[in-house]
Structure formats: structure tokens, C-alpha cells
Amino acid sequence: MLTYYRSIGGKLNIVDKYMDGCWVDVQRPTAEELAVVSRETGIEIDYLSYPLDPDERSRFEREDEQLLIIMQTSYRLGEESDIPFDTVPLGIMHTDHCLVTVCAQENPVVRDIVSGLMKTVHTAKKNRLTLQLFLRNAQRFLIDVRQINKQVDRAEDRLESSTQNKELLELLRLEKSLVYFMTALKANELMMERVKRDRIFEMYEEDADLLDDVLIENLQAIEMVGIASNILTSMSGTFASVINNNVNQVVKLLTVTTILVAIPTLITGIFGMNVPIPFQSHPYMFAVVMGLMVAVSGLLAFLFYRWRLF
């Protein structure tokens, strides 16, 4: 999907075609769309294809008058996927006349910027817009980590009475997402530290302050992911023991129930044998046998209760 944006009074507007000072956003591109962007912006196809590699690392490079920045962004896959959250590279490219973003998926960071979550956006100010993308990316990680924490809390409530592995597997999937988040955030931090140190593009005082805010937000996201990951790791071991205990309780209850049922079966089996037994012709023998079964089963049930077996 190829979209052109141009800011008017700090607000983004979609325009029909490429023009100088616009923002060219390419998400889930086709080969034809990449060719169009290459022709309009002068960026080589190979350069545009770098962010489409899912294993591309966070980095930046400059070639001639073009600047390429790749950062890792969070991406929600949904409950049906192997993991609920993953990361996807977002490429940010500067040319003399425009800014280009490229992503292999519909990127939530771009979506947030376009939907107006940033108060003012100027597409002609490529450096400021790049820093705003950095900032929203760090905030997006914080939002997704909070969502993971909520899912962990829901799984924790279910685990207290669970005897299956479903909830533990869900925790494992969330833990994998946190590992991907931590790797991505640390790579982004190194990339942005280099941007600040090497001053790869001109920054005014407001831009420098914005980059500092980005680094703080990114560090906060790293700390939150680390805390959530540590809690999740300890919880997984604890609740594995909880599930084992729950299973043991069920087995214990079934064993006690089996014993209580076996006693009447044994008694009726003895008195139901096709051989002569004492008092078999007594008129109250049936009541005596039933009373004996109830008495023995009741005594065993009382003893099991006192021994806290159920």
C-alpha cells in the first residue's frame, strides 16, 4: 500500500501524488509500488528492500545524499498466532526532497502518527518527523508491554484452579514476545545513541531535547520489559508446581472416592455369593447389610476427613 502525506498547518493530509516535502509511506508493498517509489524519489530498489527483511537489525547508513535508518517496532499478531506480539523492522529514508517509510506489515507506529496522536507533524521537517517516529515507537512498546501484563494477570487467575498446560503454554508465548521486545529495544537504543553521538542529521535544540525524551522512553520500556520478563519467568515455575498440586488433589479425591465405593461393593459381593452364609434367612438381614455398608463407609469418610485427605 502506497500513500502520500503532506502537512498543512501541522496536520497530515493525504495527497494524490508525489510532491517535494511530502511523506511517502509504503506498507506491505508490491514490486510495482517499490518501482514507483524508486522512480519518484531516486532511491534504489535494493535500498528500499532492506527494511522488508524480517531479520534486519536496527542501524543507519548514509549513501551519497540519502540516509537510511532501520528500527525495530512492536507488532501485534493476535491470539491465534504462535506468539501474540512480535517485532518488525521499519525503514526511514531521507532524500533531499522527501521522507520515505517502508515496512513489510501495516505498522502501528505509522498508524498512530497518521491518526493524529502527535499534536503537530511537519512532513517537510524530515529530522523532526523521524524523531517523532522514534518517540511513538518507544511509547508503542510501553503500550504493548502493558497489554502483555494484562494477559499475564488473566492467565494467573485461570492458573489457580487449572490442571492443564494451556495456561502455562500461554505464559510461554508471552515470555517469547518479551524476549523479542527486549532484543529490539536494546538494538534501538544502540542505534539512537549512535544517532545522538554521531549527529547524522542536523538537530536544533528542540530536536535534541526530543531525542533525549526518546532515549528516556526507550529506557523505561527496557526496564518494564525486564521486570515483566522476570516476573513471568518466576511465575512459570511457580504455577507449574500449582498445576501439579491441583492434579494431585484431583487424584487424591478420586482415590478416596474409589475406596469409599469399594467398601460397599466388597460387602455386597460377600453377601451376594451363591453359598450359604450365616443369618442369610433372617428377615432384617438386608437392613443389617445396608447399615453395615453405610457405617463402614461413613467411618472411612470421617477418618479421611480428619486426615485431610479431601
C-alpha positions as CSV (number, residue, x, y, z in Angstrom):
1,M,0.0,0.0,0.0
2,L,1.5,3.3,-1.1
3,T,0.3,6.6,0.5
4,Y,1.5,10.2,0.2
5,Y,1.1,12.6,3.1
6,R,1.6,16.4,3.1
7,S,1.2,18.5,6.3
8,I,-0.8,21.7,6.3
9,G,-0.7,23.7,9.5
10,G,0.8,20.8,11.4
11,K,-1.9,18.4,10.3
12,L,-1.3,15.5,7.9
13,N,-3.4,15.2,4.7
14,I,-3.4,12.5,2.1
15,V,-2.3,13.8,-1.3
16,D,-2.9,12.0,-4.7
17,K,0.7,12.0,-5.9
18,Y,4.3,12.7,-5.0
19,M,5.5,16.2,-4.4
20,D,8.5,17.7,-2.8
21,G,8.3,17.9,1.0
22,C,5.8,15.0,1.3
23,W,6.0,11.8,3.3
24,V,5.9,8.7,1.3
25,D,4.6,5.7,3.3
26,V,4.9,2.2,1.9
27,Q,3.4,-0.7,3.8
28,R,3.2,-4.3,2.6
29,P,4.5,-3.1,-0.8
30,T,4.3,-4.8,-4.1
31,A,7.1,-4.9,-6.6
32,E,5.2,-2.3,-8.7
33,E,4.8,0.1,-5.8
34,L,8.5,-0.2,-4.9
35,A,9.4,0.6,-8.5
36,V,7.1,3.7,-8.4
37,V,8.7,5.0,-5.2
38,S,12.2,4.4,-6.6
39,R,11.4,6.3,-9.7
40,E,9.8,9.2,-7.9
41,T,12.3,9.6,-5.1
42,G,15.5,8.4,-6.7
43,I,16.1,5.7,-4.0
44,E,17.4,2.4,-5.4
45,I,15.2,-0.7,-5.2
46,D,17.7,-2.6,-3.1
47,Y,17.8,0.3,-0.6
48,L,14.0,0.2,-0.4
49,S,14.1,-3.5,0.1
50,Y,16.3,-3.6,3.2
51,P,13.5,-2.9,5.7
52,L,11.4,-5.7,4.2
53,D,13.9,-8.3,5.6
54,P,12.3,-9.6,8.9
55,D,15.8,-10.3,10.3
56,E,17.1,-6.8,9.5
57,R,18.8,-5.2,12.6
58,S,18.4,-1.7,13.9
59,R,21.0,0.5,12.2
60,F,21.6,3.5,10.0
61,E,23.7,4.2,7.0
62,R,24.3,7.0,4.6
63,E,24.9,6.7,0.9
64,D,25.5,9.9,-1.2
65,E,22.7,12.3,-0.1
66,Q,20.4,9.5,1.2
67,L,20.1,8.4,4.8
68,L,18.6,5.0,5.8
69,I,17.5,4.3,9.3
70,I,16.1,1.0,10.4
71,M,14.5,0.5,13.7
72,Q,12.5,-2.4,15.3
73,T,8.9,-1.8,16.1
74,S,6.4,-3.8,18.0
75,Y,3.7,-5.6,16.1
76,R,0.6,-7.4,17.4
77,L,-0.1,-10.8,15.7
78,G,-3.2,-11.8,17.6
79,E,-4.2,-14.6,19.9
80,E,-4.3,-17.2,17.2
81,S,-0.6,-16.9,16.4
82,D,2.3,-18.8,18.0
83,I,3.2,-15.6,19.8
84,P,0.8,-12.7,20.4
85,F,3.4,-9.9,19.9
86,D,6.5,-9.8,17.6
87,T,8.7,-7.1,16.1
88,V,9.0,-5.9,12.5
89,P,11.6,-3.5,11.0
90,L,10.6,0.0,9.9
91,G,12.8,1.7,7.4
92,I,13.0,5.6,7.4
93,M,14.8,7.1,4.4
94,H,15.8,10.7,3.9
95,T,16.3,12.3,0.5
96,D,16.8,15.9,-0.4
97,H,13.1,16.4,-1.1
98,C,11.1,13.9,1.0
99,L,10.9,11.3,3.7
100,V,10.1,7.7,2.9
101,T,9.0,4.9,5.3
102,V,8.9,1.3,4.3
103,C,7.6,-1.7,6.3
104,A,6.6,-5.2,5.4
105,Q,3.5,-5.0,7.6
106,E,0.9,-2.4,8.4
107,N,2.9,-0.6,11.0
108,P,1.2,0.6,14.2
109,V,3.7,3.4,14.7
110,V,2.9,4.9,11.4
111,R,-0.8,4.4,12.0
112,D,-0.6,6.3,15.3
113,I,1.2,9.2,13.7
114,V,-1.2,9.4,10.8
115,S,-4.2,9.1,13.2
116,G,-3.2,12.3,14.9
117,L,-1.6,11.1,18.2
118,M,1.2,13.6,17.6
119,K,-0.1,17.2,18.0
120,T,1.9,18.7,15.1
121,V,3.6,16.9,12.3
122,H,5.5,18.7,9.5
123,T,6.4,16.4,6.6
124,A,8.9,19.0,5.3
125,K,10.9,18.7,8.6
126,K,12.3,15.3,8.0
127,N,14.5,15.2,11.0
128,R,11.7,16.2,13.4
129,L,9.4,13.7,11.9
130,T,12.0,10.9,12.2
131,L,12.4,11.7,15.9
132,Q,8.6,11.7,16.4
133,L,8.6,8.2,14.8
134,F,11.3,7.2,17.3
135,L,9.2,8.6,20.2
136,R,6.0,6.9,19.2
137,N,7.8,3.7,18.7
138,A,9.1,3.7,22.3
139,Q,5.6,4.6,23.5
140,R,4.1,1.8,21.4
141,F,6.4,-0.7,23.1
142,L,5.2,0.5,26.5
143,I,1.6,0.1,25.5
144,D,2.1,-3.4,24.3
145,V,4.0,-4.4,27.4
146,R,1.0,-3.2,29.5
147,Q,-1.2,-5.4,27.3
148,I,1.1,-8.4,27.9
149,N,0.9,-7.7,31.7
150,K,-2.9,-7.8,31.5
151,Q,-2.8,-11.1,29.6
152,V,-0.5,-12.4,32.3
153,D,-2.9,-11.4,35.0
154,R,-5.8,-13.1,33.3
155,A,-3.7,-16.3,32.8
156,E,-2.7,-16.1,36.5
157,D,-6.4,-16.1,37.6
158,R,-7.1,-19.2,35.5
159,L,-3.9,-21.0,36.6
160,E,-5.0,-21.0,40.3
161,S,-7.6,-23.8,39.5
162,S,-6.1,-25.2,36.3
163,T,-5.0,-28.8,35.9
164,Q,-3.9,-28.4,32.2
165,N,-0.9,-27.0,30.4
166,K,-2.9,-24.5,28.3
167,E,-2.3,-21.5,30.6
168,L,1.4,-22.4,31.0
169,L,1.8,-22.5,27.2
170,E,0.2,-19.1,27.0
171,L,2.7,-17.7,29.5
172,L,5.5,-19.3,27.5
173,R,4.2,-17.5,24.3
174,L,4.1,-14.2,26.2
175,E,7.6,-14.7,27.5
176,K,8.9,-15.2,24.0
177,S,7.3,-11.9,23.0
178,L,9.1,-10.2,25.8
179,V,12.4,-11.7,24.7
180,Y,11.8,-10.3,21.2
181,F,10.8,-6.9,22.7
182,M,14.0,-6.8,24.9
183,T,16.2,-7.6,21.9
184,A,14.5,-5.0,19.7
185,L,14.6,-2.2,22.4
186,K,18.3,-2.7,23.1
187,A,19.1,-2.6,19.4
188,N,17.0,0.6,19.0
189,E,18.8,2.1,22.0
190,L,22.2,1.4,20.5
191,M,21.1,2.9,17.1
192,M,19.7,6.0,18.7
193,E,22.7,6.5,20.9
194,R,24.8,6.5,17.7
195,V,22.4,8.9,16.1
196,K,22.9,11.3,19.0
197,R,26.7,10.8,19.2
198,D,27.4,11.0,15.5
199,R,24.8,13.6,14.8
200,I,23.9,12.0,11.5
201,F,21.4,14.8,10.8
202,E,21.1,18.4,11.9
203,M,19.3,18.9,15.2
204,Y,18.1,22.1,16.7
205,E,17.8,22.4,20.5
206,E,14.1,21.2,20.4
207,D,15.2,18.2,18.4
208,A,18.0,17.3,20.8
209,D,15.5,17.5,23.7
210,L,13.1,15.3,21.8
211,L,15.8,12.7,21.2
212,D,16.6,12.8,24.9
213,D,12.9,12.1,25.6
214,V,13.0,9.2,23.2
215,L,16.0,7.7,24.9
216,I,14.3,8.0,28.3
217,E,11.1,6.4,27.0
218,N,13.1,3.6,25.4
219,L,15.0,3.0,28.6
220,Q,11.7,2.9,30.5
221,A,10.4,0.4,28.0
222,I,13.5,-1.8,28.5
223,E,13.1,-1.7,32.3
224,M,9.4,-2.6,32.0
225,V,10.1,-5.5,29.7
226,G,12.9,-6.7,32.0
227,I,10.6,-6.6,35.1
228,A,7.7,-8.3,33.2
229,S,10.1,-11.0,31.9
230,N,11.5,-11.7,35.4
231,I,8.0,-11.9,36.9
232,L,6.9,-14.2,34.1
233,T,9.9,-16.5,34.5
234,S,9.3,-16.9,38.2
235,M,5.5,-17.3,37.7
236,S,6.0,-20.1,35.1
237,G,7.9,-22.2,37.6
238,T,5.5,-21.4,40.5
239,F,2.4,-22.2,38.5
240,A,3.9,-25.4,37.1
241,S,4.0,-26.5,40.8
242,V,0.5,-25.2,41.3
243,I,-0.8,-27.3,38.4
244,N,1.0,-30.4,39.8
245,N,-0.6,-29.8,43.2
246,N,-4.1,-29.3,41.6
247,V,-3.6,-32.6,39.7
248,N,-2.5,-34.3,42.9
249,Q,-5.6,-33.0,44.7
250,V,-7.8,-34.5,41.9
251,V,-6.0,-37.8,42.0
252,K,-6.3,-37.8,45.8
253,L,-10.1,-37.2,45.6
254,L,-10.6,-39.9,43.0
255,T,-8.6,-42.4,45.2
256,V,-10.7,-41.6,48.3
257,T,-13.9,-41.9,46.2
258,T,-12.7,-45.2,44.8
259,I,-12.0,-46.6,48.3
260,L,-15.4,-45.4,49.7
261,V,-17.2,-47.1,46.7
262,A,-15.1,-50.2,47.0
263,I,-16.2,-51.0,50.6
264,P,-19.9,-51.3,49.8
265,T,-19.0,-53.3,46.7
266,L,-16.9,-55.7,48.8
267,I,-19.7,-56.2,51.4
268,T,-22.4,-56.7,48.8
269,G,-20.1,-59.1,47.0
270,I,-19.6,-61.2,50.1
271,F,-23.3,-61.4,50.9
272,G,-24.2,-61.9,47.3
273,M,-22.2,-65.1,46.8
274,N,-24.1,-68.2,45.9
275,V,-23.0,-70.1,49.0
276,P,-24.7,-70.5,52.4
277,I,-23.8,-67.7,54.8
278,P,-24.8,-67.1,58.4
279,F,-28.2,-65.4,59.1
280,Q,-29.0,-65.3,55.4
281,S,-32.6,-66.1,56.1
282,H,-33.1,-63.5,58.8
283,P,-35.9,-61.1,57.9
284,Y,-33.8,-58.0,58.8
285,M,-30.5,-59.2,57.2
286,F,-30.9,-56.8,54.2
287,A,-31.2,-53.8,56.6
288,V,-28.2,-55.1,58.6
289,V,-26.1,-55.3,55.4
290,M,-27.1,-51.8,54.3
291,G,-26.4,-50.4,57.7
292,L,-23.0,-52.1,57.8
293,M,-22.1,-50.6,54.4
294,V,-23.2,-47.1,55.5
295,A,-21.4,-47.4,58.8
296,V,-18.1,-48.6,57.4
297,S,-18.1,-46.1,54.5
298,G,-19.1,-43.3,56.9
299,L,-16.3,-44.2,59.3
300,L,-13.7,-44.2,56.5
301,A,-15.1,-40.9,55.2
302,F,-14.7,-39.4,58.7
303,L,-11.2,-40.7,59.0
304,F,-10.2,-39.4,55.6
305,Y,-11.7,-36.0,56.5
306,R,-9.7,-35.9,59.8
307,W,-6.6,-36.9,58.0
308,R,-7.2,-34.0,55.5
309,L,-7.2,-36.3,52.5
310,F,-10.1,-34.4,50.9
